Amino acid sequence: MKGYPISKHHSFYAVGLSYKKADAVLRGKFSLDVPKIDAISEAAKKEGVEGLLVISTCNRTELYGFAQHPFQLIKLVCEHTEGTVEEFQEVAYIFKNQEAISHIFRVGTGLDSQILGDFEIISQIKQSFYRAKKHDLTNPFVERLCNSVIQASKRIKNETELSSGATSVAFAAVKYILANVPEISNKNILLFGTGKIGRNTCENLVKHTDNSHITIINRTKEKAERVAGKFQVNVKAFGELQSEIRKCDILVVATGSQLPTISKSILHTKKPLLILDLSVPKNVNDDIMELANINLIHLDQLSQMADETLERRRQFVPQAQEIIEQVKADFTKWLETRKFAPVISALKDKLKEMKAEELDFHSKKLNDFNEEQAEMISDRIIQKITKQFANHLRNPAVDTDDSLQLIQRIFQLEIDSK
């Protein structure tokens, strides 16, 4: 792909880091909440970055956008997070133009997820687009690209079994509990945090453990009560966190805090306690490992565990890739069409000028001149000529840039740079 009709002097880049090379601690340094994303968006506009998408999940932080150089995007991430440029570059990936497009398709369809086929990322892409729109950082390219990724994701869900079976971070956590905790139905389970992972974990606990001793705590008690009402579990106030931890056998932490919420100083239990930290950044301080009765498991460890469901999913990867290639081909075709659309439009205008001159000349020269018929015939000829040029430009064997320049020279076309 030689260029984009959206941004004449910029290339489309994807820069980011993910679970593949960056551990949870490092991912935590570069994680972005909504205020940080808003700040990046405002800074990007001043830097001249266009069409910006910002994605931050527990598994990745990524920026997609049009820039003169990828370092513009890297600088934006590092200036608005706790991480340094050196740390970022140590584990980062940079994709340009077609590679960047291919990457967002893999991410949005679950092929690049820590747990294969986990489609929760697609909602993040949608939210990223809406935030970009709010900051006036979208353009037709980004809108069409996001819609194409969403379309591919839907088709893969409907036409393959890549997402079949209950597999997610939340389910992996519950599977670990079932495999490692005897007599689970008699244990006291405390869930701290009611975001998406927290809600999913709660649902899986209720479904698979047959346990009536599940308690939820959230900083906002109303949110906890809404979740508790849905799954018929207990609710306690945030102020009772320490006393509830003393009673529990299993603590699941799924809060969205940028700093640890659980540390050695608030753990005063003497009995064995299993803690599962499903948060990025980590919400359980490493100092709890100084306590002999604590067993701490983080989501990275859960995601690495072998799973029959994941093995089954892998056989559907080729089918998913085929769907991606089909949708991506449609996107590329649209992109090429946008590239030559201004020239075809200018050519049509030029031919209409010629038509108007000829009709004016013949209407004055011929007494029985039928202007209505001449108009109709001329318009049909113009339509056929422009269609012929468009078909030529769509031909993959044609050098589009050379052809566009030739058409502009022959017909002396003036193209609106906008």
C-alpha positions, 0 to 999 in steps of 0.5 A: 500500500503506497499511501492513504487518501486521508493523511497525505504526509503521514503514515498509519502506525500501531505502537504498543506492548502486551503480555507477550513480552511485558509482565504484569508489573511493566504493563501496569506502569503503562496502563491508562485510565480514562483521564489519562486517555483524554490527556493523551488525546488532547496532546495528540491534537497539538502534536498533529497526530490524526485518527488516534485510537487508544486501547488499554486493557489488562493485557495490552496498551496500544496507540493507533494513529497517523503520525510523521514518525512512530516516536510521536505516539511512543512519546504520548504514552510515556509522558502520560504513564509511569513508564519510561521510553527505555522501558517501553522500547525494551518490549514494544512493537511498532507496525506501519500501514498494512502491518498496523491494519493486520495487527488491529484485525488480529487484536480485535478478533481474539487471535492476539488475546492472552486467552485465545478467542477472548473477544472482550477486546472488541468492546475496548476498540468500540470505546476507543473509537467513541472517545476519539470521536469525542476529541475530534480525532477520527476520520473516515479511515479509522471509522471504516477500519473499526467497523471492519474489525467489528464485522470480522469479529462478529463473523468469526463468532458466528461462523467458527467455534474460536470462542466456544467453551467457557474460557476467560480470565474469570473462568480460568480463576474459577477453574484454578480454585476448583482444581486446588481447593478441596470442599469448595462449597464450604469455603468462604469466598470474598470478591473485591471489585465489581468491574467486568472481570469481577462480575464475570468471576462472580457469575462463574463462582455461582455457576460452578462452585455450589457455594453459598458463602460468597461475599462481594465488596466494592468501594461503591456499595450500590454497584456491589448490591446490583451485582449481588442482587443478580447472583444472589450473594452477600454484600458488605461495605468497603469499611468491612474489608479487613474483617471480611478478609479475616473470615475468608478462605479465598480472596479474589481481587478484581479492582481497577485501581492504579495502586495496590489495594491489598497489602501485608498491613491489612492482612491479619488472618492466621489461617491459610488464604488463597489470593487471586489477583486478576488486576492490571496494574497488580492490586495485591502488593508483593509484600504479602508473600512475607506471610507464610499462610498466603498463596498468591496467584496472578492472572498471568499465571492463570493464563499460562495454564494448559486448557483443553478448551484452548487446545480445541479453539486452536483448530479454528484459527485458520478459518478465522484468519480466512475471514479476516483476509476477506474482510481486510480485502474489502477494506483495502478495496475501499481504501484504494477507491477513496484514493482515486475517488477525487481524480474520478470526481474531477474527471467527471466534472471536466467531462461535464464542462466539455459537454456543456460547451458542446451543447451550447455550441450545437444549440446555437448552430442547429435549428432542430437541435434537441437539447434534452436528448443530447443531454441524456446521451452525453451523460450516459457517455460520461458515465461509461467513460468514468466507469472505464477509468475506475475499473482500470484503477481497481485492477490490482495489476495496475500501478494506481499512482502512475495512472492517477498522475497520467489521467490528471496530466491528460485532462489537466485536472485540478484536485482539491487537496482536502 
